[in-house]
């Protein structure tokens, strides 16, 4: 069984941020997304605002466990120093409360004492000692074994622990004892024991346990373990977290060993009056998918994959999923991925599009709603068309982002010294060039998109035979309005740029996107489309027949059947780029093997790095020379988020990514592009070769074959790395979530087949064309979901029996596990 953690975020806006103490009171703010204290995403900077609007989405698979999902609002001041305004921290177990709904969160103060991550492994032993004079005292041995996942503070972590015994009302009974400092590691192994005298010697009276008054004293005592980062700055060491354990739990057993989550500093519960730091609007969708092996999913998957052949399509399982989900997008994402994986996407989309066209009354509103059809086509274009966008738009978008030509044509927004005519000419040239690259790109359009456009065109032309333009508008409403225009508007969301464009570039891209959208829409009265008079005036440049003809020729090419030239595109396609840190490969015999920051670039031809973006490559690795891409164990260089690119002759390039999500992205895409290499390795070394041996298997020869099987095995097709079982599991989860609606739909089918009278109000929300067929499908869905639900319940019961609270996987203080234990106990009690 595999488990996947997925996170989809919409970062909306912040409001009522505290004013800046300077004269203009405004701030330049951005927001970061953090797993515990590791930043995994950053929004653009919104300038001069106390209510910044971000409107950005972030989607990732979370590659590790975490306790808090945190959001920090930073203010960038004139000296480019960033100061934190406040944060929102949501505990992992609370994410379900806010699932998929817009929520305003109050910003909280950030102080070092509340920023805690990591866990500690302790062993406590309480024993009686008889002294020479025959009196008994009690000694406590505290063994600090190790810690894991401590935060890295200012690029380093040199941790040590202090151990203190405190009595009633927390007065310290012994001075704190301290472990050695462990340098450059956030997973330190201490294994040090400290002894404390717990009770005063009393007259010996052969009882095996304490005197009563002593027991009371012991019960009130607690052992405290604090973790610190040894700092070489004047300000003292940084607090990393603490643990307070009352000794009374040692009465049941004199020895106790467990893992604990570190906790924030306990400030004696003094509640700070929270200043109003403003609030942040978020929509968080967090899912955990437990995916079984393929055969478990066969019944549900078969019902889903037959959807394209069911008559009418509204009675199919996929259409029903779209009907019961709150948002069509929720249903579209896993459906499209599943149908693409099994090669059934074109017949399915053709069937639902045809049904939608039949229900459309006005040719001008064709595919304009957020229906299941339009969401599925959007999703297909995003997956299958990513390379197409890269080839078509990326070079010119890069140029626009780098050159910064002024293109503002709103007279009210002109900056001092700008000339309106020059700006118009700059913008016109950009629009012309982008329009030309799009309309000349028909031959590069992916086959799957062309086949879908062909079926849209046929359905629309058949339904509205009197309207000769509908065959074009049906296709342009997708390729221009929902594919090219959004990619120009927000290139970072389509992986065309690594970051958000600055405000000036963003404005230029908005104006280009609006114009391209109107050019592609082929509407009769173009200038009337614009509310702004300056846009209508600008658009007059393009009111020539040649533009309309170019659009029609392009739409004809991408929506005609059997016109494809199947030659692969030979020019290199940029897949990913960005700064990372790499270790020198030691080509020169006496060269230093140190770490350097480099700009990495991956195309479908080669993987290169250079000093900075645009420089000549210092090193180029052809894709066919990438024999494996694997994670590197942290112990090798005491650095997180490292991976290795293994080449012929066992040469290895060691690279550190900026965070865990980024590392996973690079590993995935490098693995995908090199998947078909004939000499791919089957084994590798998970650690580095240092000081004359491999750290993992201790072999001394540097050419020793690997000691661990490679983790590769992803499909070679770059765009479509899809796991069919995982998508079916996602669909099962959705059906399970919306089970009450499925049952309601069953009732609606029953009521419709019996009564042909007026439709009951509560059932009118569903599209049911054929109650009998729909009822049959619903029955199969509910049975398939029920079977899988039993499997999941059995898996949870088995896991519950095997899991120990206080283990490394489930440290004490793991609230999500405590909730899980409570649920399982309730289920067990209920079944009894």
N, C-alpha and C positions, 0 to 999 in steps of 0.2 A: 504493500500500500504506500502511495506517495502523498505527501501533504504539500499544498501550495498556498501561499499567503499573498493575496492581491490587494492592492490599494488604489482606489481611484479618488482623486481629490478635485473639488472645484474651490479655488481660492477666490472668494468674491471681492469683498472690499473691507476697509477698516473705516471706523467713523469716530469723531470726537477725540482724536489723539491730543495729548497735552501740547499747548503752544510752545514754540521755540522761544527761549528767553531773549533772543535778539530783536531788533526793531521790526522785522517783517513777519515774525511769529510763525511763518510757514516752515514745513519740513520737506526733505526729499527722502521718501521712505521706500524700503523694499521688505519683503517677507521671506523667511526661509522655512523649509520643512525639515524637521529633524527626527531621526529614530533615536530615542534617548538623546545623547548629545552629538550625534553624528549628522552633519548637514547632508541631505540628499537632493535638495532642489532649492532654487532661488528664483523669485519673480523679478520682473523688470523694476527699475526705480521709477516711482511716480513723483514728479517734481512739484514743489511748491503747493502742498496740499496737507490739510489735517484730516481729510476724508478720502484717502487714496483709493481709487478703483483699480483692481488688478485683473479680474475676469480671466484667470488662467487655470488651465486644467493640468493635472499631473497624474500619470498612470504608471505604476511599476509593480513588479513582483518583488516582494520583500525577501531578501535572501538569508535573513537570520532572525533570531528571536529578539524581541524588544519589550520594554515595559511601558514606555510612554511614546505617544506620537505628539511632537511639540511643534509649535509655530512661534517664531520670534519676529517681532517687528523692529527693524533697525532704521536709524536715521543717519544718512550720510552727510557730514558737514563739509564746509568749504575746504578743509584740509584733507578731505578724503578719509577722515577717520570715522569709523562707524560706531555709534553708541546704541545700546539696546534700550528701547522704550518699554517693552513689556512682552509677555509670552502667554500662550495658551497651551497647557499640557493636558492631554487626554490619556487616561490610563487605558491600556490595551483592552481590559475587560469592560470598559465603559463605551467602547466604540459602537457596539450594537445599539446603544440608546439613541445615537444620532444618525443611524444608518439611513443614507440616501434622503436626507431632508435638510433644507437650509436652516442653519442654526447660528444665532449670534452668541459669541463667547466673550465674556469680559476679559480684558487683558490683565494679567497678574504681574506683580513685581518679580524681577529676576534677581535672586541673590545666591551666591555660591553655595550656601548651606542647603539650599533646596534642590540643587542640581546634582542628582546622585544616580549612578548606574553601577552595575557589577554585583558580584556575589562573593561570599567568603566561606571557607570550609573550616569548621572548628570541631575540636573534641574537648569535652569537659569531664573531669573525673574528681569525685569528692571522696576522700578517704580518711579513716581514723588513724591517728598516729599516737602511740603510747610513748611518752617521754621517759627518760631515765628515772625520774622520780615517781613513775607509775601513774601520772595523770594523763588524761586523754585530751588531745586537741584535734581539730578537723582541718585538713589541708585540701585546698582546691588546686588541681593542675589544669591549666588552660593551654591547649595546644593549638596554635594558629598554623594550619597546614598550608593553605594556598588561597589565592583570589583569582577570579576570572572576570574579564570584560570591564576593567576599570577605565575611566575616561582618560583621554590624552589631553593634557592641559598645556596650552601654548606649545604644541608640537612635541612635548615630552611627557614621560611618566616614569618617575623614580620613586616607587611607593615604599612605605613602611607602615607597620601597625603599632598602635599603643594599646596596652591592656590595663584596665583599672578595676579595682573592686570597690563598690560603693555600698554604704550601709543604709539604714532607714533614713528617709528624707534626703537621700542621695549624697550624704557627706562622704568624701573619699576616705577609705580606711587605710589604703596603702598608696604610696606614690606610683605613678604610672610606670609600667615596664614596656620596653620598646624593642621591636625586632630590628634586624639589620636592614639597611636601605637596599632594595634590589634595583639596579640601574637599567634604564631603557627597556622596560617591559610593562605591559598592562595585564599580564597574567603571571604575577610573581609566585614562586614557590618559597615559602618561609620555613615551614616545619620546625618551629621553635616552641618550647614549652616554658610556661611561667608558673611559679608556685605562689599561692597566697595562703596565709593562716586565716582560717575563717572564724573559729571560736576560741575564746580564752580557755586556757586549761582549767578544768574544774576537777573536784575530787573524783578519783576513778571509782566507778561503781558498776562493774561488769555488765552494764546494759549494752546491747549491740548498737544502739543508736544514741542520738543526742539526748541531753536532759531537755525537759519540756521548754524551759525558758530559752535554751540554746536554739531549739527548733524554731521558735518564734523569731529569734534574731536572724537565723539563716534565711527564713522565708522572706524577710524584708530586704535581703541583700540582692544586689545585681552585679553581674559582670558586664563591663562595657569595653567594646573593641572599637577603636577609631582607626580609619585608614587615612593616610596623609601622602601628599606628593611633596617630596623633598625639593625645595626650591632654592636656587642660588641667588634669588633676588632678596633685597632688603626686607620686603614686606612679610617675610615669614612663609611657612609651609602652607600649601593649600589643602583644605579639608576635602576628602573624597567620599565620606559616608561613615555611618556608625551602626553599631548593633548593641542593643541593651537586652540582656537576658536575666530574668529573675531566677534565683537559685532554687526556688521552691519546686521546680519541675524535676530536680535531682533527687527528690525524696522517694519517687517510685523506683528509680534506678540510679545507682551511684555513678554510672558512666553514660555519657551521651555524645553522639557524633552526628553532625548534619551540615548541610549547606544552607546558608541564609542569604536572602537579598539584603544588601546594604540599604540603610534608610537615611532620609535627610536628618539634619541635626534637630534634636528635640529642644526647642527653646522654652521649655517649661510651660508650653501651651499659651504663651502670651500672644494674644491675637493683635496683629497689627491692623490698624484701621486702614482699609485699602483706599489708596488715592484712586480717583477715577482716571484710569489711563486710556479709556476708550474701549472699543470692542471690535471684534473681527468676525466677518460672516464666512462660514465654511459649510461645504457639503462633503461629508466623508462616507465613502462606501468601502468597507473592509470585509473581505471574505476569506474564509479558510476552506479549501476544498480537499477532502480526503478521497483520493481516487483509487478505486479497486482495479483489479486486472480486467482485461477487455471483456471476458465472457459474462461478467456480472451485468454489463450494460446492453447486451444483445437485444432483449425484448424492447426496451425503450428506444434504443437507437434505430431498430428496424422500423418501428412506427413512425419515427421522425423522418427517416430517409425516404419513406414512401410518399411523403407529403406532396411532391410534385405531381404524382399520378392520381391523387384522390380527386374524385369529382363530386361536388364542386370543391375547389381548393379551400373554401372557408371551413370545410369539415375536416381538414388535415391537422395533424398534431402541431406542426410548426405555426400554422395560422392561429390555432387555439392559444398557443403560448403568447403570441402577440396580443390576443384579445384579453388575456387575464393579467398580463404584466401591467404595473402602474405606468411605466414608461416604455414605449416601443423600443427604445435604444437598448434597454435591459435584455429584451428578447433577441434583438437583431445581432448583437455581438457574438454570442455563442452559436446561434443558428448559422450565420454566415461562415464562421470558422469550421463548423462541422460539415456543412455542405461543400465548402471548398476542399476540405481534406478528402472527402469521398467523391469528388468530381461531379457533384450534383447541383452546383450553385446555379448554373444557367437555366436548366428546366424549372427549378423552384422559383427563381425570381420571375421568369417568364409567366409562370402560372399565377403568382400573386399580382403581378403588374397587370396582366390581362383582366383579372377580376376587378381590379381597382379602376381601370379605364372604362370598363362596362358600367361602373357606378357613377362615373364622372359625367356631369350634365353639360359643362361649359368647357370648350377646348382651351380657353385661356387659363383655367385653373388646374390644368393637367399636372399631376405630380407636385403640386405646390404645398400640400399639407405634410405634417410629420407622421405619415402613415408607416406601416410595417414595410411596405415596398420601398419607400424613399430611404428609410433608415438602413435597410439591408443593402441597397445599392451604394449608399454612402460608405458603409463599412467595407463592402467589397472593393470599392475604388481605393479606400485607404490602404487595404492590405495588398491588393494586386498592383496598384498604381504608384506605389512609393518610388520605385526606380524611374518610372516614366516621368514623374515630377522632377526628380534629381537631374535627369538628362536634359529636360526641357527648360526648367526655370532656374536651376541653381546658379549657373554662371552669371546670369544678369542680375539676380537678387544679390549675389555676393558683391557685384560691382556697385549696385545702388547703396549697399550698406557701407562700402569702403570710401566711395568718392564724395558722398554728402553734398550733391548738387542741390541748391535751393529750388524747390518745386511748389512752394505755396502760391495758390492762385486766388485765395480769398483776400480781397483788398483789406479787410479788417484785420487779418492776421499777419500782414506783411511786416517783416522786421526792418529796422532802420537800414538804409543803404541798399535794400533789395529792389530789383526792377521787375514789375509785374510781367512785362512782355518777355524778359529773359526767362523768368520762372516758367511761364506758359510754354515756351519753346523747349526748356529742359524736360518738362513733364510730357510734352507731346512726343519727344524723341523716345523717352522711356516706354510710353504706351505703344508707340509704333513698333518698337523692337520686341516687346513682350507679345504683342498681338501677332507679329510675324512668326516668332518661334513657336507659338501655340498652333497657329493655323498650318504651319509646315510640318508639324510633328505627327501627323496622322499615322504614318507608317510605323511609328514607335509605340503606338497605343497597345497595351496588352490585349492578347486575344480574348481573354475572358470578358474584359470590358466591352470590346467590339461586339461579341456575341450577345451580350445583354442589351446593348444599344440597338442592335438589329431587331431584337424581339420587341423593344419598346416602340420603335418606329413603325413596325408592322401593326401592332395592336392599335396605336393611335390613328394611323392612316385608315384602318378598317372601320374604326368607331366613328370618326369624323370625316367622312368621305368628301364633304363639301369644302373642307378647310385644307388648302394645299400646304400651308405652313406648319400644320400640326406635327408632321413627320420630323420637322426640324426642332420645334420648340420642345417636344417630348424628350429629345436627346440633349439639347442645349441646357435645359433646366437642371441637368446633372453635371455635364462636363464643364460648363462655364460657371453656373451659379453655385454648385456644391462641391466643386473639385478645384479648378484653377483659381477662382476668385478668393476663396478662403485661404488657399495656400500662399497667395500673394499677400493677403492681409496679415496673416500670422505665420510667417515662414518657419518659426521655431516649433510650432505644433506639428508641422509636416516634415521635421528633421531637415529643413533646407538651411537653417542657420542654427548654430549651437546655443545662442542666447537671444534674448529679446532685442529687437532693434531699438536704438535710442529714439527719443520722442520725435525728432525731426525726420528721421528715416521712416518711422512708423507712420507719420502723417503723409509722406510721399507715397508709401505703399498703399495707404487707404485710398488716396486719390486715384492711383493706378487701378486698384481692385474695382472701385466703383465704375470706372470707365470701361474696363474689360468686361465686367458683368453686363453692362448695358449693350456693348457691342455684340456680345454673344447671345443676348436674349432675343434679337431680331424683332423687337416690338416696333409697331408702326410709327408712333410719335415719340422719338427718342428724347428730344429736349424736354418734353413734358414729364419725363421720368424723374427729373431732378427738382427737388424742392429749392435748391440753391441756384440763384440766377447765374452765379459765376461758373457753376458746373455746366449749365445749359449752354452758355456762351462758349466754353471750352469744347463742348461736345460738337459744335458746328464744324470743327476741323475734320471730324470723322463721318460727316453726313454724306459720304460718297458711296456710290453703288459698289465700288471695288471692295469695300470692307464687308458689305453684306454678302457679296459673291464669295469672298474668301472664306467666310464663316460657313456658308452652305456647302462649299466644296469640301471643307474639313469635316463637317458633320456627315456628308455623304460617304466620305472615305472611312470614317470610324464606325459607321453603322450599316455598311453593306456586307453581304455575306460572301465568303469565298474569295476575298480580294487581298488576302494576306501574303506578304512575303516573309517566310519563316526564318530568314537569316538572323543570327543573333547580332545584337548591337555590339560592334567591335570597339567603340571608343570606351575608355575607362569610366566607370561610374563611381563617384565618391560615395562611400557607404558610411563613414564615420571619421571624425577628426577631433583633436583637442589636446590640451597639455596633460602630460603625465610625467612621472619621474622614472628614469630607467637607470639600471646599473651598467657601467661600462663593461663591454664584453671581453676586454683584455686581449685585443688583437696584437698589441705590441708586447713583446716579451716582458718588459719591465714597466709597462704602463700601469697607472693607478686604476684600481677597479672601484671607482667612487660613484656616487649617485648624482645625476644631473637632470634638470627639468628640460623636457624636449616637446616639440609639437609633433604629435603622431597623426598619421593620415592613412586610412585604409580605403583602397579601391578594389574593384573585382579583379585587378591585375597584380597589385603589390601592396605591401605594408611598409611604410617608410617613416623615418623621423628626421626632423631638422631642428636647428637652433630655435627658430621662431617661424611663425606662419609665413609662407611665401618664399622662404630661403631655399637654397639648393639642398636636396636630401643628403644627410650625412651617412645614411645607411638605407639600403632598399632590400627588402626580402620578398622575392617573387612568391605569389600565393602557393605555387606548387612546392615551394621549399618549407612550408609550414607543416610540420609532421605531427604536432599536437599542441593544444593550448590548454593549460591546466592551472588551477590555483596553486599558490606556493604557501607552505605552512609559515605562520608568523614567526616561529622560532628561528628561521633561517637568518633573518636580518633584524629581528625584533621590530618589524614594520607590518602594519595592517594592510588589507586590500591589495595584496600582491598577487601577480600571476606570472606564468612563464610561457614563452613562445619557443618551442623546441624545433631546431633546424637540423639539416644533415650534419654528419660528423659530430653529433651530440653537442653542437653549439646551442647555448640557451641564452635567450634575452629575458632578463628579469625586469618587470615593470610594476610600478605602484600607481594605482588609480586614485582619484580624489576621495571616493567613498564607496560603500559596499554595493550600491545600486549601479554606479558607473562601472565598477570592476566586473559585475555580472554581465552588463551590456556588452563590454568589450570581449569578454570570454565567449559569450554566445555568438556574436557576429563573426569573430575570428574563426570559431569552430565551424560555423555554417559555411563560410567561403572556402575553407580548406577541407571540407568533408569528403570530397571526391578524390583527394590526392592519393595516388597509387601506393605511396610508401608510408602512409599514416602509421604511427606507432600504436602498439596495443598496450605497452607498459611504460611507466615513467617514474621519476623520483619526485615525491611530493615535497622534499626539502632540497636545499642547495648543497653543492660540493664546496666545503670550506675546510681550511687547515688540513688538507690531505685526506679527507674522507667525506662520504655522503652522510649528512646528519640523520637521514631516515633509516638507512639499513646498515650504516657504518662500513660499507664496502670502501676499500681504499683506492681502487683504480677508477680514474675519472670516466673511463669508457664502459664501466659496468652497466649492463642493461637495467632498465627500471625495475623497481621492486613492487610497484602497485599498478593494477589495471587502469588504463585510461578511461575517462568518464564520457568520451565522445558518443557518437551514435545519433546525432541530430540529422534530420533530412537535409539533403544538399540544397534544396530550393530556398534561396535566401529570404524571400518575402514571407513564405508560408511555413514557418516552423510551428506546426499545429499538432496537438495531441488530441486525437478523436475522443478518447476515453475521458479526458479532462473536460472537454466541451460538453460531453453527454452528462457528466457529473454536475456541471454548472447548470444545465437545463433541468436536471432532476431537482436541484436545489430550488430553482425558481418555481417549478411546478409544486414542490412541497410547500414553499412559502405561500403560494396563492391557492392552496387546496380549497379553502372556503369558496373562492370564486369558481373553481372547477365544478364543485358540487352545485353551486347556484346555476351554472350553465347547464348541468345535467337536468336540473329541475325545469329550466327554461325549455330544453328540448322536449321534455315530457309534456309540458303545458302546451307547446306549439303543435305537437303531433296530435294531441287530443282535441284541443279547441282551435278552430280556425277563426274564432271571433277576434275582438280587439286585443292587441298585445298588452300583457300585464306590464305596468310601469317598471317594476324592478328588474324585468328581464330585457328591457329594450336597449340596454347598454351593449349587448352582444350582437355581432353579425352572425345570424344562423340562417343559412339558405336552405339547408336540408336537415331537418331535425333528426331523422333516423340515422343518417350517415354520421352526423356530428356526435350523436349519442354513442354509437359504436366505437368511434375513436376515443371519446372521453373515457369509456369503460376500460379500453386498453391502456390509456395513459395512467389512470388511477391505479390499475393493477400493477403496472410496471413501477410506479413510484412507491407503492406500498411494499413491494418486494425489496426494493433498494433501501427503503426506510428501515426494514427489519435487519438488513445486513449492517447498516450503520449503527443501529442500536446494539447489535451483538458485538460489533468491533469495539464500541465504547465500553461495554460491560467487561470485555476481555482486557482492554487496556487498563481499566479501573482496577481490576484484580492485580495486575502486574506492577502498577505504579506505586512508588513509595514517596510520600511527602517528606521533604528534607533531602531528597536525592539531588544529584547535580542537575538533572533536567527540571525538577520541580522544587526549587529551594523554598525554605520556610519564608513566608512573606509574599508568595506568589498568589495574588488575589484571584487571578483567573482560575487557578487550580482549586482554590478553596471553594469558589462558586461551583466548579465542576464536581467536586466531591459532594457538595450539598445536593446538587441535582441528581447525581447517581444514587445517593442514599434515599432520596425521595422516590426515585423510580423503583429501587429495590423494595422499599417498604410498600409501595403501591402494588407491585407484582405479587408480593407475599399476601 
